[in-house]
Amino acid sequence: MTDGYQLLYPDCLRKLIDRSATCPVAVAGLSWIALRLNFSYIPELSGISFEVICVEYPGKHLTIGAKYRDPTVDREFAIVTLIEHILNTASAQDFFDFANQNASWDREVERLMQ
């Protein structure tokens, strides 16, 4: 855990994370997943909030951070399982609707990378 966040690096998000500093669509994807995680009703994940955060090691990039109300627990396996479920069941239209709500993902990349 770093600064109160558990940093998530599931294989299914590796390409988005790797391109997050230079590809606005990757940031849109990470943001969409974080939003979906926050609005998932999984009892095992209650008390955990998710957001896209900037990490400066190794190299500067963005990933999803999990902030636990109780920092003594670790629910990474359940979180990764839910991320995989979201990616396998949500429609592309859901993502496009979300991505089109923000007129400039470039500005979002700049804001998050500061």
N, C-alpha and C positions, 0 to 999 in steps of 0.2 A: 504494500500500500504506500502511496506517495501523497503527501499533503492531505491525508484523510480520504483519498480515493484509491480504490482498487482499479488499476489500469487493465483494460480488457484488450487482449490481442488474439481473438479466435481466428483460426485459419480461414474461416468463411469471410472474414473482413480484411484479410491481409492486403489485398490489392487496393481497397479503399484507403486503408491506413497509410500504405506506402505512397500513395499519390495525394494524400490530404493537403500537403503544403502547396501544391501547384495546380490542383484540379478542383474547381468549384463543385463539379458534380459529385466528387467523392465526399466533399463536406456536406452536401445536400443528403447524400446517402447515409452518412454517419448521423446526421441530425435527425433524419426520419426514423432511423432505428432507435435512437435514444428516446425520441418522443413515444414511439410504440412501446418501448420497454416501460416508460413511466406510466402508461395507461393500460398496462396489462394487469389483469386481476389474478395474480398467482399468489396464494397465501404464503408460500415459502419465500417470496421476494418482497413481502410487505416490509416497510421500513427502509427500503433502499431507493435512492433517487439516482437518476442517470443523466449525464450531460456530456457534451463533446468538450474535451479539454486539451490544452496544449501541453505537450511533453517535450522536454529539451534534451532527453538522452534516450537512446543513441540518436543523435541528430534531432532537429526540431520537426515535430510532426503532430498530428491530431489523432486522438483515439477516443473511445468512450470510457468515461470514468464512472465507477459505481461508488456512491457515498452511502455507507451503512450507518443507520442510527445506532446500532450496536457493533462497534468495530471488532468485537471478539469473534464474530461469525465470518464464515467464508462461503459464499454461495456461487462461486464462479462456475461450477459445472451446471447448475440450474440456469444461470444467466446465459451461458453459451448455448445451452439446449434451446432456450427460448429464442435467442437470436437466430439460430438455425431454423427454428419453426417459423418465425416471422418471414425469413427470406424464402422459405419453401412454400408458404401458403398465401402470402399477401400478393395482391395483383400489382402489375406494373402501373396500372391506372392510379392506384392509391399513392404510389410514389410520385408519379407525374403531377397529380393534384397537389400534393404537398410541395414539391419543388417549384411549381409555378406560383406559389403564394409569395415567394421572395423574389423580387425583381433583380437582385444582384447578389449572387452567391460569392462573387469576387470580394465584395466588401465584407461578407461574413468570414471568409478565409483570413482577410487582413485583421479583422477584429479578434478572432480567436488566436491567431499566431502572435499577437503582441505579448 
